[in-house]
């Protein structure tokens, strides 16, 4: 059994960073320590926990099952301790926190990039890491502290997370400028005769919200290409005779290349939300960021 008298916060934090990096050199760089110092602290941790904690492989250090079982409790404990010792009032103008946010390329481009740019005026010393969207592992990433906040949709969130709606989005049909149908009414018949491109957030799927709406009408469309990026979709539509449904705010950014038209059927839009783990409810940085992003959306996103 581990004797708590042999533990100190420095050792726990070193283990926390090693679990994130799986590399002694990278961990030492983050911790501003020498590699031999980190190796020595890892040796002490192995003695305390009576477990190797990491085994060396051709791809670096691989955590043992016991080390992996410590990852979530460590993240939670160290987060609680960090909030416990922050006695100074939160001031975004002087705060130097680094905040990790996860979202897809559409939400980065339309919402998060302009919002972060605006927030830098109030928080010039704060850093923001914008990471790719997490879907299947979103809850785990928030629990472990790999992500502080997600910009996503309710379908990809969890009942175990806190949420805040920031804006609502609708869809518009698009095809390239100069398309043969550009000056004709887009009837449902013509829509179904065209080749379609969709974005598949989870990868490789050929069914989306449009197909669900069509199924209610006992209709089907021909989805020729499935991509993981909204910008790849836009490029395909611009180059060929494809059509697609795009979020309206994104499509408006490319009106010089795309013809925008109302879809010939009702496809429900979606809410864009902020999601975070309840353990950060008392974190002043997270509270400020959620409030600031929500206020930015209210003032700048308009009607979708």
C-alpha positions in Angstrom: 0.0 0.0 0.0 1.2 3.5 -0.8 2.3 5.5 2.2 0.9 9.0 1.7 3.8 10.4 3.9 6.2 9.5 1.0 4.3 11.5 -1.5 4.7 15.2 -2.4 2.9 17.4 -4.9 6.0 17.7 -7.1 6.1 13.9 -7.6 2.4 13.8 -8.4 2.7 16.6 -10.9 5.7 14.9 -12.6 3.6 11.7 -13.0 0.8 13.8 -14.4 3.0 15.3 -17.1 4.7 11.9 -17.9 1.3 10.4 -18.4 0.5 13.2 -20.9 3.9 13.1 -22.7 5.0 9.4 -22.5 8.5 10.8 -22.9 11.0 11.8 -20.2 12.7 14.4 -22.4 9.5 16.1 -23.4 8.2 16.0 -19.8 11.5 17.5 -18.5 11.1 20.4 -21.1 7.6 21.1 -19.9 8.6 20.9 -16.2 11.8 23.1 -16.7 13.8 20.3 -15.2 16.8 18.2 -16.5 16.1 14.8 -17.9 18.2 13.1 -15.1 16.1 14.9 -12.5 12.8 13.7 -14.0 14.3 10.1 -14.4 15.2 10.2 -10.7 11.7 11.4 -9.7 10.2 8.6 -11.8 12.4 6.1 -9.9 11.0 7.4 -6.6 7.4 7.1 -8.0 8.1 3.5 -9.0 9.2 2.7 -5.5 6.3 4.5 -3.9 3.7 2.8 -6.1 5.5 -0.5 -6.2 5.0 -0.6 -10.0 7.1 0.2 -13.0 4.5 2.8 -14.1 6.1 3.0 -17.6 7.8 0.4 -19.8 10.0 1.4 -22.7 8.9 0.5 -26.2 10.1 1.4 -29.7 7.5 4.3 -29.7 8.6 5.7 -26.3 7.3 5.1 -22.8 4.1 3.1 -22.5 2.1 3.4 -19.2 1.2 0.3 -17.2 -2.3 -0.5 -16.3 -1.8 1.0 -12.8 -0.4 4.2 -14.3 -3.4 4.5 -16.5 -5.7 4.0 -13.6 -4.0 7.0 -11.9 -4.5 9.4 -14.8 -8.0 10.6 -14.1 -7.7 10.9 -10.3 -4.4 12.8 -10.8 -5.9 15.3 -13.1 -8.9 15.9 -10.8 -6.7 16.2 -7.6 -4.2 18.5 -9.1 -7.0 20.6 -10.6 -8.6 20.9 -7.2 -5.3 21.8 -5.5 -4.6 24.5 -8.2 -8.0 26.1 -7.5 -7.4 25.8 -3.8 -4.2 27.8 -3.8 -5.4 30.5 -6.2 -6.2 33.2 -3.7 -5.6 36.2 -5.9 -8.8 37.5 -7.7 -9.0 36.5 -11.3 -7.9 39.2 -13.7 -8.0 38.4 -17.5 -5.6 41.3 -18.2 -2.8 39.7 -16.2 -3.7 36.0 -16.3 -1.2 33.7 -18.1 -3.3 30.5 -18.3 -3.1 28.2 -21.4 -6.6 27.0 -22.4 -7.2 24.0 -24.7 -10.3 24.1 -26.8 -11.6 21.4 -29.2 -13.8 22.0 -32.2 -14.2 21.3 -36.0 -12.9 23.4 -38.9 -16.2 25.1 -39.5 -16.6 26.3 -35.9 -13.0 27.3 -35.8 -13.3 29.5 -38.9 -16.8 31.0 -38.3 -16.9 31.4 -34.5 -13.8 30.5 -32.5 -11.1 32.3 -34.5 -12.8 35.7 -34.5 -13.9 35.2 -30.9 -10.4 34.4 -29.7 -9.0 37.4 -31.6 -11.5 39.6 -29.8 -10.7 38.1 -26.4 -7.0 38.8 -26.8 -7.7 42.5 -26.2 -9.0 41.6 -22.7 -6.6 38.8 -22.0 -3.3 39.6 -23.8 -1.2 37.1 -21.8 -3.5 34.2 -22.1 -2.8 31.4 -24.6 -5.3 29.3 -26.5 -4.6 25.9 -28.0 -7.3 25.2 -30.7 -7.4 21.4 -31.1 -9.3 19.2 -33.6 -12.8 18.1 -32.7 -13.2 15.3 -30.3 -16.3 13.2 -30.7 -16.1 9.6 -29.3 -13.5 10.5 -26.7 -14.8 14.0 -25.7 -15.9 13.1 -22.2 -12.7 11.3 -21.4 -10.5 14.1 -22.8 -12.4 16.7 -20.6 -12.1 14.4 -17.5 -8.4 14.0 -18.0 -7.8 17.7 -18.6 -6.5 17.2 -22.1 -9.2 19.6 -23.2 -10.6 22.4 -21.1 -13.6 23.4 -23.3 -15.3 21.9 -26.3 -17.2 23.8 -29.0 -19.5 21.2 -30.4 -23.1 20.2 -30.9 -25.4 18.6 -28.3 -25.4 15.2 -30.1 -21.6 14.9 -29.4 -21.8 16.0 -25.8 -22.8 14.0 -22.7 -25.3 14.3 -19.9 -22.3 14.2 -17.6 -21.0 17.5 -19.0 -22.1 21.1 -18.5 -23.4 22.9 -21.6 -24.0 26.4 -22.8 -25.7 27.2 -26.2 -23.9 30.0 -27.9 -25.7 30.2 -31.2 -28.1 28.3 -33.6 -27.2 27.5 -37.2 -29.3 26.6 -40.3 -28.4 24.9 -43.6 -28.3 26.3 -47.2 -27.8 24.4 -50.4 -24.7 25.3 -52.4 -23.2 24.6 -55.8 -20.5 26.3 -57.9 -20.9 29.6 -59.7 -21.7 28.9 -63.3 -23.4 25.6 -62.5 -26.0 24.6 -65.1 -28.7 24.9 -62.4 -27.5 28.2 -61.1 -30.4 30.2 -62.7 -33.1 27.5 -62.4 -35.4 26.8 -59.5 -33.9 24.1 -57.3 -36.8 21.6 -57.2 -36.6 18.4 -55.1 -36.4 16.4 -58.4 -33.4 18.3 -59.6 -31.8 18.2 -56.1 -32.1 14.4 -56.1 -30.6 14.1 -59.6 -27.4 15.8 -58.5 -24.3 14.2 -57.0 -23.9 15.2 -53.4 -20.9 15.8 -51.0 -21.2 15.5 -47.3 -19.1 16.1 -44.2 -18.8 13.0 -42.0 -17.6 14.1 -38.5 -17.0 10.6 -37.4 -15.4 9.6 -40.7 -16.5 7.6 -43.8 -20.2 8.0 -43.4 -22.5 8.7 -46.3 -25.6 9.7 -44.4 -26.3 13.0 -42.7 -29.2 15.2 -41.6 -30.4 15.7 -45.2 -30.8 12.0 -45.6 -32.8 11.7 -42.5 -35.1 14.5 -43.8 -35.4 12.7 -47.2 -36.2 9.4 -45.6 -39.3 11.0 -44.0 -40.4 11.8 -47.6 -39.5 8.3 -48.7 -36.7 9.8 -50.9 -33.0 9.1 -51.3 -30.2 11.2 -52.8 -26.8 10.1 -54.3 -23.9 10.9 -52.0 -20.8 10.5 -54.1 -18.1 11.8 -51.7 -17.8 11.9 -47.9 -15.1 14.1 -46.4 -14.0 15.0 -42.9 -13.4 18.7 -43.6 -15.9 21.5 -44.5 -13.1 23.2 -46.5 -12.5 20.0 -48.6 -16.2 19.9 -49.3 -16.2 23.5 -50.4 -13.2 22.8 -52.8 -15.0 19.8 -54.3 -18.2 21.7 -54.9 -16.3 24.6 -56.4 -14.4 22.4 -58.8 -17.2 20.1 -59.9 -20.9 19.8 -60.5 -21.6 18.6 -56.9 -24.1 20.0 -54.5 -24.1 20.0 -50.7 -25.8 21.5 -47.7 -23.5 23.8 -45.7 -24.0 25.8 -42.5 -25.3 29.2 -43.6 -22.7 31.2 -41.8 -19.9 29.3 -43.5 -21.5 29.4 -46.9 -21.8 33.2 -46.7 -18.0 33.4 -46.4 -17.6 31.8 -49.9 -20.3 33.6 -51.9 -17.7 34.6 -54.5 -17.3 30.9 -55.3 -20.6 29.4 -54.4 -24.2 29.8 -55.4 -26.4 29.8 -52.3 -30.0 28.6 -52.5 -32.7 27.5 -50.0 -32.9 23.7 -49.9 -36.0 22.1 -51.6 -36.9 20.4 -48.3 -36.8 21.2 -44.6 -33.6 20.1 -43.0 -33.4 21.0 -39.3 -30.5 23.2 -38.2 -28.4 22.7 -35.1 -27.2 24.4 -31.9 -23.5 25.2 -31.3 -22.7 24.6 -27.6 -19.8 25.0 -25.2 -19.2 21.8 -23.1 -17.0 21.4 -20.1 -16.5 19.0 -17.1 -18.3 19.9 -13.9 -15.1 19.7 -11.9 -14.1 23.1 -13.5 -17.3 24.8 -12.4 -15.3 26.8 -9.8 -12.4 27.6 -12.1 -12.5 31.4 -12.7 -10.7 31.1 -16.0 -13.2 28.6 -17.5 -16.1 30.7 -16.2 -14.7 33.9 -17.8 -14.1 32.1 -21.1 -17.6 30.6 -21.3 -19.1 34.0 -20.4 -16.9 35.8 -22.9 -17.5 33.4 -25.8 -21.3 33.5 -25.1 -21.3 37.3 -25.1 -19.2 37.4 -28.3 -21.7 35.1 -30.1 -24.7 37.1 -28.9 -23.1 40.4 -30.2 -21.5 39.1 -33.4 -23.1 35.9 -34.8 -26.4 37.3 -35.9 -29.2 35.1 -37.2 -28.2 31.8 -38.9 
